[in-house]
């Protein structure tokens, strides 16, 4: 046996070699979780388990590729036969084989969010609903949440609580939109991202013997990466694989509850918190990876202290042997403009003093809108940078147009693809014509494709439609005969889209043509890439396979394609899984980080604290935090309090930024309360580690806030964090009412201005 096990520490070794039964690996940041996961798979293969009997589920294609590469270094080509991929890609592969059992074609289209929003917009228009109340994004989010919780359209309609929530949001017809959306997708032979999970669950539920049992027998070992990011539906599917009579329960999940930051996408931290009890009777083994190989001690211990304030968690103590390192720098700026300049100054200093390259530095923020001021100063200082989180390559119009042609060639029922390109390039088939065809299709409950040519519009339009049908049928035949690149090249020329783009000689037009050619280059690379698809060593280079491949790309999958020496600017969410020598976490202010959207509940604050934990643990050697006393938000100057998270950092870990325009002040304290040099040493009242951010004598579980509209001047109120206070004044109208309250029981008694709709106050007198 190879010596791949020699490089593991004791806990990693146990987690890798304990192969049978349920296993929970709690992996702190930088603790080598990928190594454990990949070596565990390699170890299974070395022990004699067939690679195709191993299913490894990840959240990015990048993680799956890296996994196979590492396994391959131990077991060679056998690594290619492991079923490793994202939840969506693996489940899509199963659905391609079994979709007809639930009424879908095997060539079903995968809708992206733009497609889904387009379908929903058309339904809202058909139902003559108020577009201001029925925002497609909000409706889609509601439908996504329902699917993630296994709520069908019929169950949604019968759920009094959900219907009541919709009525309060002035969207009482969401249940009807959900039903129509589901029917339209099915009629178009299309699944959205949620459906790849939702429909797989349906497939297993309806076919327990001939489908579910087949895959239970196929996969003897199941491994799940980033388990803390799973939602209710994903965990329900995982349990179907391993929890049944006679199961060996060979499941290993790897994750960190402290890095659970995707609740807004439906992820639930409860899955990892409850996993141990769910498999307790099956002799579950728990291994905690607590040694951090990434960061220095100041950074690691700060992370420990901060996450200690969260209420429910899997207890662990992360440690590092990389030395104390540099203290954490804290920058206080008067304005967001000054913050941008001070950050740029510090980056220049680090580049000159410590010889850091641009690529070793990242600026992380809570919202993408914060990037502007940092861009401005990085440009002034001639520091190369790149922003991640903007428009994806596959979201560009010229790319989406071409992909729509490719989709229609594979699945003629795809209504969104048909609508997009039936009159592009222009061929005399206008919106009125399309609406007439769509109306007939809806009445007959048939795909629009089947109604083309059967609705008499007018001589000119009928001729144009006939030509389009003939062309599209040619594409469909080609898609069955050639590989993806042959078909795409043919469609690009025959459709007229390539000539259309070549005819635009403007700078923008040349950029669009360049993107179009880059798409074709990507198809060529897909065809030429060596990829083992299944245990029979069959390679699928069809157009259908290519479309599935690009439909399932994630944001993180595209980052690695970007090359060059530049400072990275991105949101904290996008930075998860990455690491940099120097990290700047900016905008550390109340209502920004933590976000005001999260301040309505203790669970929301806990998630924001986990997000901050993720941010600071991206840093290897240098960590800089900054906040501004004032900044422009939504066109108005806002005055800010420092983030509560800054007060949770141990004082001995902090350091003043030398040469700053203003002394670095411990949040919540005046400069006169500081003493000493080097590390910032101040006196004052600080919560001890582990103490929740709740005023004494208040139980958050029983605390119930009163209606904000009832709050008036002169009242005594109770606040979860600040305790008892007196309302001195109430200004503003309706949803913008702001109360001025003096909190006498707060750790730092003072007068505060609070927006009532977010305040969560209880009237006590």
N, C-alpha and C positions, 0 to 999 in steps of 0.2 A: 504493500500500500504506500502511496506517495506521502511525502512529509508535510502535506498541506495543513495538518492539525497542529504542527509544531509552533506556528506563529500565533496561536490563540491563547488568551489568558484563561485562568481557571474557569470562570463563569461562562465565557464564550465556548470553551471546550465542552462543558456539560450541556449547554444548550444545543450544540451541534450533534453530539453523540447520543443524546437521549431521543431516539427517533420514534418510538412507539407511544401511542396514547396522546391525549391532549396536552399541549404545551403552550404556555404564555410567556413570551419574552418581552419584558418591559425594558425598552432601550432608550436611555437618555441621549441627549444630543451629542453627536461626535463619538459615540461609544462603539462604533463598528457593527451596527445592526445589519448592514448590507453584507458584510463579510460572514456574519453568522447565518444569515438566510441562504446565501449562495453555497457556503461550505456544507450546510446541512443537506441541501439538495445533492451536492456532489457526494457526500458521505452515504446518502441513501443509495445512489447509483453504484458506488464502490461496494456497498454491502450486497448488491445483487438485485435491487429494485429496478424494474424496467423504466427507462426515462419517460415513456409515454403514459406511465401510471402515476406520474407526479403532476399535480396542477398547482401552479403558483400564480396568485392574483396580485397585481400591483395597481398603482394609480396613474402611472405614466408609461408610455412605450419606451421612453429612455431608461427607466428603471428596469424594465423587462430585458432590454438589450444588454444593459450592463450586467444583469444577473447571468444571462446566458454566456457572455464573454468570460466572466469569472469562473463559471462552472466548467467551461470549455478548457481552461488552463489546467484543470485537474483531471477531467475525464475525457477530454478530446471531443470528437464530433458527436458523441452521444448526447452532449448538452443541447444540440439543436432539436432533439426529439422531445424535450421537456415541453409540456404545455404551459408556457409562461407568457403572460400578457396582462393587459389591463382588464378590469371587470368587463368593460364594454366590448373590447375586442374578442375576448374569449367567449363571452355570451353571444356575441354576434355570429361567431363561427359555429356555435352549436345551433343557433336559430337558422342559419343558412341551410343546415341539413334537415331541420325538423319543422320549419315554419309552416309548411302546408297543413300540418296537424292542427294548427290554430287559425287557419284561414288566410295566411299570408303567402305570397309567392316567395320562392327561394331567392329571387333577385330583388327583394324589397330595398327601397331607398332608405337611407338614414338621413333624416332631416336635421339640419343645424338649427340654432335658435332663431336665425333670421327667417328660415322657412316656416318654423312653427308660429312665429309672430305674424307672418304674412297670412297664414291660414286663419289664425284667430281674428286678425283685422277684418278679413272678408266675412267671417261669421258675425262679428259685431255690426258690420254694415248691413248684412242681410236681415238681422234682427232689429235694425233701426234703434240701436242702443246709444246712450250718451257716451261719446268718445272720451270726454274728460273723465268720467267716472270709470269707464272700462278701458283703462290703459292696457295695451297688449302685454307689456312686461309684467304688470301686476297680475293679470289674469293667468298668464303662463306660469308664473311663480306659484300661484294658488293650485293650478292643475298639477304641477310638478310635485308639490308637497303632498297632494292627495295620492298620487301614484307611489311616492316613496313610503307612504304609510298604508299601502295596499287598499286604498279606498276607490272602488269603482264608481263610474258615473251614477249608477243606481243607488249605491250606498251613500254617496254624497248627497243625492236628492233627499234621502230619508234621514240624514243626520241633522237633527234640530240645532245642535250647537254650531256646526259649520254654516248652516243657512242663516242663523242669527248673526254670526260674525259678518257674513256677506251683506246682510241688510244694513248693519251698522256702518259698513264701509260704502254704502250706497251702490252695491253691486249685487243685487239679489238674484240675478240671472246667471251667475257663474256656473251653477249646476247644469243649466241648459247648454251653455257654451262648451262645457267639458264634454257633454254627450255628443254634441255636433262635431267637435274637434276630433274625438275618438273615431267617430264614424267616417269623417272625411279622410283621416290618415289611413284607415283601413281600406277605404275605397281606392285610394291612391297607391296602395301597396307600400306604405311608408311607415317607418317607426322613428320617433324622436329618441334622444339619448336616454330619457327615462324609460321608454318602452323596451330598450334592450335588456333592462333588468325586469321591468314589470311583465313583459310578455314571456320572458324565460320562466318566471315564477308561475305564470298561467300555464305554460307548456308543461312544467313539471307537475303542477297541481291536477291538470286534466289527464295526464298520461303517466300515472305513477309506475305502471308495470313496464310498458314498452319503451319509455323514454327515460324517466328518472332513474329507474333501476339500472338501465344500460350505462348511464354515466356514473352511477355509484360504483358499479363493478369496474368500470374503466379506470377511475381515479382512486388509487389505493391510499395516496397521501395528498393532503391539501395544505398549502401554506398561503398565508395572507400577510402582505406587507402593509405598513401604515394603517393598522387595524383601527386606530382611533378615528380615522376619517370615514369609516363606513356608516351608512345610514340604516334605518330599520329594515328596508327592503333587501339590501345587500346581505345583512346578517341573517335574514330569514332564508335566503337562498343558500348561504353557507351552511346553515343548520340542516337544510334538506339533504345536503351532500353527506353529512357525517352523523346526524342524530336519527337513528332508526334502529329497530331491533336487530341485533347481531352485528352492529357496526363496531369496528375496531377503534373508532373515534381518533383516527390518526390525523389530527389537525394541529398545526402550529401557527399561532398568530403573533406578529411582531409589531410593536407600536409603543407610543408614549402618550399617556393621558395628558401630560403637561403640554403637548403640542397639538391638541385637538382644537382646531381653529376654523372649522368649516361648518358651523351650525347654520349659517345663512344658506348653505347648499343642501341642508337636510341631514348632515352628519350628526350623530349623537354620541357624546362621550360615554353614555351609559353602556354602550356595547363593550368597551374595554374594561370599564369599571365592574361590570357584572359578569364578565367572561369566566372568571375563576369560580364563582358560585354556580354558573350554568353547567360547568363540567366537573364540579367537585366530586360527585359520586363515581366519576370515571377515573379517579386518581390523577388529577391534573398536576403537572409540575410547573412551577413558576421560577423563572430565572430573571434576575435584575442586572442589566448591564449598566454599571454605575461609573466606570472609569471613562472620562472624557479625553479623547486623543486629539482634540481640535484646539481647545482654548486654554489660556493661562488661568491661574488660580483666582485672580481678582474677578475675572469674568464669570467663571464657573460658580464661585461662592455667591456672587451677586445674584445669579440666576436662581440658586437654591433659596436664598432669602426671599426673593420676590415671589416665587411660586408657592412658598410656604404660607402665604396669606390666603390662598384658595381653600375653600371649605372641604369638598370631597375630592380625594385623590389617592392614587397608589403611592404610598410613602417610599421614597428612595432618597439617597444622598449622593449626588454626583460629585466626583472628585477628579483632580488632575495632577499629574506629576511634571507638568511643563514649566514649573516655577511660578513665582508670584506675578511676574510680568508688570505691565504698566497699569496704573490706576485708571479708573474710568473718568474721562473728561466730561465736565458739565458746562455747557455754554448757555448763558442767559442773555437774550437779546431784547432790545426795546421793541423792535418791529420785525416782521417777517423778512423785510428787505435786509436788515442788519443780520438776521440769522443766515440768509443766503451768503452774504459776504464773509461772515465769520467762518462758515463751513468751508468756503473756497480757500480762505486764508490757511485754515488748518490742513486742508488737503495739500496745499503747496508746501507747507512746513514738513508734513510727513514724507512727501516725495523727496524733498531736499535733505532732510536730516536722516531719514531711515531708508532712503533709496527705494521707496515703494513704486511699483509701476501703476499706471492707471487701472489696469485690469485686476489689481489686488484690492481695490477700493470700491465700496458700495454706499450709496445713500438710500436709506429705506424710509418710507413714509406711510402713514395710515391710509391716505387717499391719493389717487393719481393726480388730482387737481393741485397738489402741493408742489409738483415738479417745476413749475414755471420759474420761480425765483432762483432756484439752484441752477437751472439751465442758463439763465441770464448771466450769472456770475462765472460759471464754468466757461462760457463763451468769451467773456471779458478777459479771463485769465488764460485763454487759449488751452484749456484742458479738454481733451477729447472725452466725450461721454456718449452713452446710448441709453435711451429710455425703453423699458420693456413694459408691455401692457397696452400698447397702442393698437392700431389697426393690424390685424393678422393678414399675412399674405393671402390666405384663402378667403378673406372677406372683401378683397378688392373686386370692383365691379367686373372688370375684364376677365378675371379669374373665375368668378361665380357664373358669368355668362357661359364660358366654355365648359365648365363643370356641369352646368344645366344641360347642355347638349349631350354630354357623355352620359349623364343620368338617364335622359330620355331614351338613349340608344339601348340601355340595359333594362329599363323599366318604363314602358310606354304609358303605364297607368299614373306615373308621377305627375300630379296636377301642377305642383309648384314649378317644376322644371318646364313643363309645357307652357304655362302662363308667361314665364320669364323670356323664352326665346322664340315663341311662335311668330313674333313680329320684330325679331332682331337677328340680323339686319332687317330694316324695314321692308315688308313685302305686301303691304296693303291690307293687313288684318288688324283692325283697330280695336279699341276697348269695347265699343258697342257690340261689335261682332262677337268678341270673346264673352261678353256678359250674356248674350243670347244663348250661346253654346253652354255656358256654365249653368244657366237656369234650366235648360232641358236636361242636362246631366243630373242636376240635383233632383228634378222631378222624377226621373227614371231610376235614380239611385245607381248611376253608372259612372265610370271614370269619363272625364272629358274626352279622352282619346277615342273612346268608342262612339262618341257622338259627333266627332269631326266628319264633315262631308255629308252628314245626314240631316243637318239643319240648313234649309235654304235661306241664304242671306241676300244675295244679289250676284249678278253675273261675275263682276270683277273679284269680289271677296271669295266666291265659291271657287273660282279658278286658282286664286292664291292658296286657298286651303288645300285644294287637290295637289298642287305642286309641293306644298309642305309635307303632306302625308306621304307622297312618293319619296321625297328626300329622307324623311325620318325612317321609313321602312327600310331604305337602303342602309342607313346607319345601324339599324337593329340586326340586319343580316350580317353586316361586317363585324359587329360586336360578338357574334357567335363563332366567327371564323379566325380572326387574327388576334395577336397579342395586344395589350393595352396601347402601346406606342403606335403600332400600325393603324389601329382604329382611330386614335386621337388625331394623328397626322391627317388622315383622310377626312375626318369631320371638320378639322380646322380649315382645310382648303375648300371642301364641297359646300359647307354651310355659308360661306361668304364672310365669316367673322374675321379671318386673317386679312382679307383684302380691305375690310372696313377699317381695321386698326392701322394698316399700312397707309391708308389714305389720309390720316391725320398727322401732319408734319409739325404740329406744335410741340413744345417741350413736354407738356402733359401727355400728348398723344404718343410721343416716343417712349415715355416712361411706361405707358400702358402696354405698348407693343413689347417692351423689354420684359414686363411681368408675364405677358402671354407666352413668350418664348421660354421664360424660366419654368412655366408650368409644363410645357412640352418636354423640357430637359428633365424635369422631375419624373415624368412618365417614363422616359427613356431609362433613367437611373433605376426606377422600380423594376423594369423588365430585365435589366442586366444584373441586378443584385441577386446573389445566391441566397435563397431562403428555403428552408425546409418547412413545409406546411403541416405534414402529418407523419404518422408512423410508417407510411408507405414510401416516404421520401419523394412525394409528388410536389412539384412546384406549380403554383397557380399564378400565371402572369396575365390573366384575363382582365378586361376592363372592369368587370364587376369587382374583382379582387382589389384592383387599384383604388376604385372609388371607396370601398370600405376602409382601405388603409388611410386615405387622407381624411375621411369623415371622422375617424377616431383619433386624430392627432390632438394633443393637448397643448396648452400654452408652454409648459416646461419642455415639451418635446422640440419646440422650435428654437429655444434659446441656444442650444448647443451648436446650432448651425451658424450662429453669428460669431465671426472671428474678428480679432483686432484688439488693440490696447486702448481701452476706454474705461472710464468710471461708469459703473452700473447704477442706474436710477430705476427703482421699482418699488411697488407696494410691498409691505411686509408679507402679505399672503403669497405673493408671487415668489418671494425669496426662500420659502420653506424648502429645505433640502439642499440649499446652497451654502457656501462658506467663502469668506474673504478675510485677508489679513487685517484690513481696517474697515470697520462698519460705523456709519453715522446714522443714528436713529433720530429723526428730526420731528418737530412739531409736538413735543411732549407736553400737551396742555389738556386740561379738562375740556370735555365736549369734542375734542379732536382725537386724543388718545389717552384715556378711553373715549370712544365715540359717543356722542350724545344719544345716538340710537340705542346704545347698549346700557344706558344709565337708568333704564326703567326697572331693571331687575338685578338681583345679586348674581343670577346665572350669567347675565350679560356682562357684568363686570368681571366675573371669573374668566369668561372667554377672552375678554380684552386683555386680561393679565396674562393668559396663556399666549396670546398673540405677541405681547411685549417680551415674554420669555423666549419665544421663537426668534424675535428680532435680535436680541442681545446675544443669543447663542450662535448666531451666524459668524460672530467675530472670533478670529484666531488670536490676535495680539493687541489690537487697538480697538477700543470702543468709545465712541463719543456720543453724548446725548445733548440735545438742544431744545430750547423752547423760547417763544417770543411773548412778550407782555401784550402785544397787539398785532393783529393781522387782518387783512381784508378777506372776508368770506361772504360769498353771495352779494358782492358789490358794496358791502358795508364794513366799516372798521369795527372789529370786535376786540374787546379787552378780555384777557384770559388769565385764569389761575393756572399755576403749574400743575401738571398731572399728579394725581395721588400716587402713581407708581414711583415717582422720583423720591417721595418721602419714605418709601419702603426699602430704599437702597442703604446698606450699612455705611455710616459716615467714613469709616476707615478705608472704604473702597474708592472714594471720590477724590478728585484732584482738580484744583483750579487751572483754568487755561491761562498760561502765562501770556502777558502782553495784551490782554483783552481790554476792550474799550470800557467795559464796566466790570466791576468785580463779580466773580461767579458767586451767587448767593444761594445758600441752601433754600430750596423752595419752602415758602411759608415763613421765612425768618428775615430779619433785617441784617445789614452788614455788620452792625454793632454786636450781633450775637455770634459772630465768627471770631475765631482766634487761631493763631499759629499759621504755618505755611506748609507747602507741599500738599498733604492731604487736607481736605476741608474739614475742620473740626468745629462743630457748633454745639451749643447747648439748646435744650428745649425738650418738649414732650413728644416722644415718638412711640408709635405702637411697637410692642415686642413682636418678633417673628411668630407667625402663627395666629396672632390676634386678628380677628376679622375686622374689616372697616365698617363697624357698626357701633353706634353710640351705646354706652353702658345701659343695661336694664331693658333693652329692646330685643325682642325675639323676632327675627326677620320672617320666620315661618308663620307667625300669627299676625304680623303687622299688616294692616289693611288701610290703604290710602283712601281719602275722601275725594269726592268730585272736585276737580280744580276750580270749577265755576262757582263753588260755594265759598271759596277762600276770600275773606274780606279784611280790610285794615282793622287793626285792633284785636284780632283773634290770636289765641295761643295755639301753636301747632307743634307737631312732632315730626322730625325728619330722621330717617334711618341712620345717616352718618353724623349729622350735626346735633341731634338730640332736640331738646325743647327750645322754641324760639317764639318771638313776638312779631307779628306782621305789622310793620310800620306804615307801609303804603302799598297800593296796588295800582299800577299804571298800564296803559294799553287797552286794546279791545279784543274781544273774542279769543281766538287761539293764540294771540300774541301778548296776553296779559303777563306782566312781570311784577313779582312781589319783592319788596325790600323787607328783609327779615333780620332781626338781631338774634343770633343764637348764643345764648349765655352758657349752654352746657357743652359747646364744642371744645375740642382740644385747644383750638386757637379761637377764643370767643371774638366774634366780629360781626359786622353788618354785611349781609350778602344780598345780591340781586339774583333772583332765580326765576326762570321762565316756568310758569305754573303748570303748563301741560306736561312738562317733564319732571316736575319736582317731587311727586309722590309724598304728599303731606297728609297728616292725620290731624283733624281739628280736635283740640282737647279743652278749649275754653274760649 
